[in-house]
Amino acid sequence: MARVALVTGGTRGIGRAIVERLKADGCKVAAGYSGNDAAAAACAKELGVMVVKGNVGSFADCKTAADAVAAELGPIDILVNNAGITRDGVFHRMSPEQWSEVIRVNMDSLFNMTRQVIEGMREREWGRVINISSINGQKGQIGQTNYSAAKAGVIGFTKALALENAKKGVTVNCVAPGYIDTEMVQAVPAKVLEGIIGQIPVGRLGRGDEIADTVSFLAGERAAYVTGTTLSLNGGQYLVG
């Protein structure tokens, strides 16, 4: 029987690459999104997947989304918490809104979304929760105290939840990408982007399909003995400076 997967932030960038890979793996996949209806429509048409709209910062929206996926595709077996935003600025000038919005979408969303599916996974004694963190949650980044704090929190959340659910056949893991060739990264000024690439030992940005390959493994049967881990995919950048 095909597993059911929900990928938040799944209609663009890394999320879309993950959706495409899980669909190719034979899963029934739903892609969550918050606002870009055109990208969602294109994802649904081109990949042949369900799309579901909602704000992951809202517990009520997450319940509605999870219920919709379960009603159309079946109980959710695989949850990929990928949705995230940035609101960059140095801390001494950061507004409360910049801080709270990033924490709500990048960190609170893990509770809001995972809480909807964890009981069902435990009851069925099978589940995969895969959380997308970031290299900047591991090493920090100037102008991203909010984002780095949230993404570091993702790692702690992963470890604790993995311990709570290991005996129930539910694994919880984290993927921490470096700089990936997405629309968001391509929007960085050319000189800044050149400097970033210069710090990556392999000499290039990562690709969405490389992240998706890792998520695919963690979502599968062969990863049953892998839980509570953080896999760093950054081309060796974490080793530099």
Secondary structure, DSSP 8 states (H G I E B T S, - for coil): ---EEEETT-SSHHHHHHHHHHHHTT-EEEEEESS-HHHHHHHHHHH--EEEE--TT-HHHHHHHHHHHHHHH-S--EEEE---------GGG--HHHHHHHHIIIIIHHHHHHHHHHHHHHHHT-EEEEEE--HHHHH--TT-HHHHHHHHHHHHHHHHHHHHHGGGTEEEEEEEE-SB-SHHHHTS-HHHHHHHHHT-TTSS-B-HHHHHHHHHHHHSGGGTT--S-EEEESTTGGG--
